[in-house]
Amino acid sequence: MAHQHLRREVVTMFFASKKILRISAVGLALAPLLGAAPAFANDWPSLGLDAGRGRATDEKAGAPFSIAWNASPSAGAFVASPAVVDGFVVVAGAKGDVTALNALDGTAAWTVKASGGIGASPAVDHGRIYFPTLSGQLQALHLGTGAIAWSRAFGGQNYGSPVVVSDDMGASVVLAAGFPQQKVVRLSASTGATQWETAPDAVADLVTSSPALGAGRVTFGMNGGRYQTLDVLTGVTAWHSDVMGAVGLSAPLVVGTTAYFLPGGAASALYAADATTGQVLSGWPVQVTDPSAPAATAFTSSRHAISSPALLGDLVVFVTRFEYDLKPATVGAPAVHTLREYIVAVDPKTAAVAWQQELGHRDASTSNDIPELNVSPTPVSFATDSSPLVAVASSIVPSVQVYDLGGKQLWSASLSAPTRSSPVFANGVLVVATDMGVVHAFASDVNHAPLAPAGGFDPADGQMVDGPKPTLKWAAAQDAEGQALRYQVRVMGTGDDLYESPFAQLDTAAGETSALLTQSLTPGATYRYAVRSRDEKGAWSSWSPLHAFIMSIPATIEVAGKTFGTVDDAVASLPATGGQIDLGRGSLHLQSTLSLPAGVSLVGTTPHDTIVDATGLRAGIQITTAAHTGAPALKNLTVMGADVGVDVVDVSNAVLRNVVVRDNKKAGVQIEEGAGAEAINVTLARNGIGATVGGKLSIHSSLVVQNDTGLAQTGQGGVTSRYNDVFANATANYQDATAGTGDISVAVSFRSTADFHLAGFQPTTDRGDPGDAYGLEPQPNGARVNMGAFGNTPTAELSESAGTSIPGARVGLPTAATTPSETPSTGGTSTTPPGGGGTGCALGGTSPAGGSSPAWILAAFGAVVIARRRIRR
């Protein structure tokens, strides 16, 4: 029996070490490291949630709960607590598996094998996971991938969880070295290098509990019943306090100037001490007794297994398990062990038990049936709109229960097995991991976490953005309770990581769905960003997918490979018969109206990668004869920002092909009296008038959307419209003009209304003029051109049979596109560019990519929880 209990003591050490002090949990660490405003206290990044190991979140929810999901991520019992951070639930198993689960549905994002079994709860801070192993290693992993950041030999069997500290010494982890060593060490969080360690003989016994932090001191307990503090900056001992009992895995609780100790062993007693001196306060400890204890003559010995203390409002709560070795009924009969487990609430004001409720009892026929480690799961509390509630599991019965502040049970649920792993509550979800290796996730019926934003991202993937300080936008996220959501945006440059080293973090006010990026960005560089939402109760969503944009650079101006400083210089180099001027990827900021003579073609790379910015000018581009001959043309570019974007003055044969004309105050395109133009695969959007025509305009295979007026004839002008989608124009789609053959008025969804790239297959896909070329569109292209500026380009959306992904959605800086051929095709194959899809932003109707059926919302919310495994303390 003695050997059995010794084995349980050792394993217990193994499992008590799971809490990490994460200062960022209270919003202190993220701001200095990221240069952003302090974040909300959020998620559950470490053992105990906060620096003092309070295990109490201010997120508001309530009982009852419903099953969200169950999962079995790996074989074996869970004995360490999970960490819930940035949309992941990180769990570490006794066999050495470290897994990051997607908080939304519990699926595994990645799993790695550590160098040895794991008994300590992982701590996560700023995108790194820290944990010691039972083989004497200390490791740090990258949260996003599970890749090793650093690893170092650290000692023997390490059971205590690290506490993460961020102060004048930088980001660090403090933890006890493992058996057989007797020391506490502070290490650099970035490298694992030792910053200080305790002097020889400063620590009198083995340390298997996890330290707490408060008032500039690290407080920890030793197995012999001694509690001690160290100066967090130097490691020098400040005070120690000897109490009766075996500390084991029970972590101290530090609240303001009071420290609470809960050693087990011979008794179950909660101590309160002055956190600055270690002096036990008058009237303490508070002894806990078993109201159903067998008669003293009925058992030969007894013990007390305990949890760590935690906060429940003004009370201190914990779990204690009474174990009795009963005398055999007859000589030679097998021994029976009776176990009873209670949740206990102590009122510090009176130093007395406020209430006590039995969690369960069990008889064990052999000592092997007694839970190992002399540990019970620690309760966790969460706020409500009134008083807080506490959730608690049991080490001897398969159940999880929720009590109110007065000790009344409000809800309970069955589990697959008992557990020594403490529950965790974050983002509307209560997670319990059991001795059977099953993770149970229960979603609060009172408040569900919101979903991440799912559409309307602007800039969209691959979009070129004019700087220097863009505004990032997204569509409002879904919330089951309809609360006003706040949003957090993280922006990454090259080499930055969403979780570990974002370039910037932005936080919005409630209801705001945009954020101005004030940091200076590098021209030509690619940046990625993601957004998550938080409701009024404090629940976070997971992160949205990453979206990438490119900061614009000055567009190059070339004629036959020769570079010019201005378009005027390039025009002057051409003969009277004209020629082609090539604009590279980037922005051409016009200081005055650009005059394009007859016979000259101004050709960009793609409609969204070459931007002619005419902001503040009366006209952006004027097309005139200017003593030249031939047909002038605009191709593969965007014109924006002027009073009139493109003014066709006196030529009759101007061509606009694969052009976006947007955000011009009076008109996107103006055809003056006597002039004429043909527009093929153009998008006229957000202008005063899409096209105002005093001369002649033939427009086909195009989109005319969200202007004040779509297509307007004036005087003797004439508009010939065919196979266009003219919709969502505020005053009228047609003014003195009429819809022509194949014209439709149907809402479509865009990846972004910044470049009007369509979000996958739309009602306009394969609906352009049957006589127009389509061969540059990737397969399958339906053997018919798409409507809009990206029809008959390599970035056109695919036909319906290919699904809804956008081949032109690029992540990273794309290579220059070649100028598309204008030769009509009967189905030639073109090269598909790199990229993936994006979510849509609908104009004038419901987005096919962003539907919101009740079933979809409920299914997503049912999954929005947290983590698959959880370990207890």
C-alpha positions, 0 to 999 in steps of 0.5 A: 500500500505504501508503494502504491501511494508513493506511485500516486504521489509521483504521478500526481506531481506529474499532473499538477503542473498545468497552469500558466500564468498568462499576463496577456489573459488580462490584456497586459502583454499583447499591447506592449509587444504588438504596439496595440491597444490593450486587448480584452481578457479573453480565451483561456491560455494557461492553467488558472487563466490569470497570473494569480491562478484564479480560474475565473473568467469575466465572460458572461454566459449561463446554464443550461448547456447543450452538447456541442461535440465530443471527440477523442483526439488521441488514446489515453487519459487526459490529466493536463488542462487545455489552453484555449487561444486564438481559435485553437484548443491546445491539449497535451496528453500523458503519452506526449501528443500535443494537439491543436484543435480547431475551437469551432468544431474540435477537429485537429489542426495539427498534432506533434509528438513531444520528446517524452510524456507530458504531465504539465498543462501547456501555456500559450503566450503570443503564439508560442506553446510552452510545456515541460516533459517527463523526460526532462525536456522543455519545449516551445512550439509555434501555435499555428503549425506545431513546429518546434521554436526551441527545445532544451534539456531541463531536468528530470520529471517536470510536472509543474506548468510554467507561468508566463511573465512579461516585464522589464526582463522581457517575455519569460517563463517561470517553472520548477525543474523536475525530479530529482532537482529542487529549483525554480528557473526563469527562462527567456520565452524566445530562446529558452535561455536561463535568466535566473535559477534559485540558489542551491538549497533555496528550495527545500523539497520537490516542487510539483505544483504550478507557481502563481504570480502576484505583487512581483513575486512567484509563489509556489508550494513544495511537497513537504508542505512549505510555500515560498515566494521568489522575487520575479526579477531576481529569483531571490527568496522573499519568505516561506510558510510551513503548513500541515499537509502534502502540497502535491499538484495543488497550485497556490491562489494569489488574490491581491494581498492574500495567498491561499494554500490547499495542501492535502494528505492527512487533512483537507484545510484551506489556508489564507496568508499575507501574500507579502509576508507569508504569515497565516491569517488569524482564524485560518486554516478552514478545516473541511470534514466529511458529513458522511464519513464512516465511523472511526472504527470502520477504517484503518486509514484515510487520506485527502486528495485535493484540487487547487483553490479557485475564485467564485465571486467573493468565495474561494472554491475547491474540490476535496476527495476523502479516501477511507481504507475500510476494515475487511468485513471478515478475516481474509476478506478483500479490503474496500476503499470508500471515496467521497468527493465534494465541492466546497465554498469558503467565505474569506470574510468569515473564514468558514465553509459557506456551502458544501455539496457532494459530487459523488461517491464510489467504492473501490475494491483495490487500491488500483481503482483509486484515482492516481495523483492524489488530485481532484479537478479544480472548479472554474467559474464564469460570469452571468448577468447577475452572479457568477456560476461555477463548473466542476467535474469529478475524479470518481463519477462521470459527471460535470455539474454547474452550481450557483453562488449559493451552492444550488445545482443548476445543471449536470451532464454525464461524461464518458468517464471520471476525470482529473482534468479541470474544466475550462470555460471560454467563448461560450463553451465548457470543455471537459476531458476524461480519463477515457480520453474523450473530450466533451464540449458543452455550449451555453444555451444562454450565449453562443460565441459569434462566428468569424466574419465570412465575407465582404473582405476589402481589400480582397485576395490579391488586390492592389491597394493604394496607400499609404494607409489603407482601410480594411473592411469586412461584412458583419459577422453572424451572432446567434443572440444578435449582439453588437459585435466588436472586431479585432484585426491582425495584419502580417507582413512577409515573415510575420505570423498571425498568432506570434508576430503580427505586424499590427493589431487593430480593435474596433468599437461595437458595430464597426466593420472597418479599421484604418491601418495607420502603420506605414506599409512598404510599396510592392509588399504583400500583406495578409490580414484576418479578422475575428469578432467578440460579442457583448458578453465577451465570447470570441469567434475563431479567426477568419481565413487570411486575405492577402493584398499588395501595396501599390507601386508606381506603374511602369510606362513602356513602349516596346520595352523602353521606359518613359517617365510620363505617358505624355513622353510615351505618346510623343515617342509614337508615330502618327499611326499610333502604337501601344503603351504598356502600363505595369502593375501598380498605380499611375497617379495622374496630376492632370488629365491624360490625353490619349490620341487616336491609334494609341492603346493604353494597356495594363496588366489586369483590370485590378492590378493596373490602376489609373488614379485620377482623383480630383481631376475633371476628367481622368482620360480623354480620348481625342484624334489629336492629329493621329489615326487609327482606333484608340483603346483602353485595356486591362486597367481600372480608371477611378477618382475623377469627375468623369473617368473616361471622356471620349471626345471626338473619335468614333472608334474608341475601344474599352476592353476588360476595364473597370471604371469606378468611383467617378463623381459625375460619370464613369464613361462619357461619349460626347456628341459625334463620338463613338466607342465600343465597350466589351467586358467592362465593369462600370461601378459606383459612378454618378452615371455608369455611361452617359452617351451623347454620341454612340456606344455599343456595350456588351458582356459587361456589368453596370452596377451600383451607379446612381444611373446605369446607362443614359442617353442624352440629346441625339445619343444612342446606346446599344446594349446587349448581354449586359447585367445592369442592376442595383443602380440607385435612380435608374438602370436605364435613362432614355435608353433601353435594355437590349438582347440578352440584358439581365438585371440580376444581383451578383456577388463580388469578392470585393467591391474594391476591384469588382472581381466576381466571387465564383460562379454567378448568374452572369457567368457564361452569359456574355455575348455569344459572339465575344471571345472567351478563349482566355478564360480557364477551363471549364469556361462553358464555351461562352464569355463571362460578363464583366471586366474579368471575362475572357481573362485568365482570372475569370470565374469558372463555369458552374461545374467547377464550383465557386472558387475564383481562379484569380484569387491570389495570395502573394505577389502575382507575376505579370500577366501577358496581354490577352489576345482579342482573337475570338475563340471557339473554346481554346484552353488558357493557363489557369493562374495561381490562387484560391477562392474568396467569400462574396459581397453581394450588391442588390441581393443575397450573396450566393456565397454568404447565405444565412439559413437558420440551419447553417447558423445553428450548425456553426454555433453548435460547433463554435466551441473550444477544445477537445481535451482538457486536463484538469488543473 
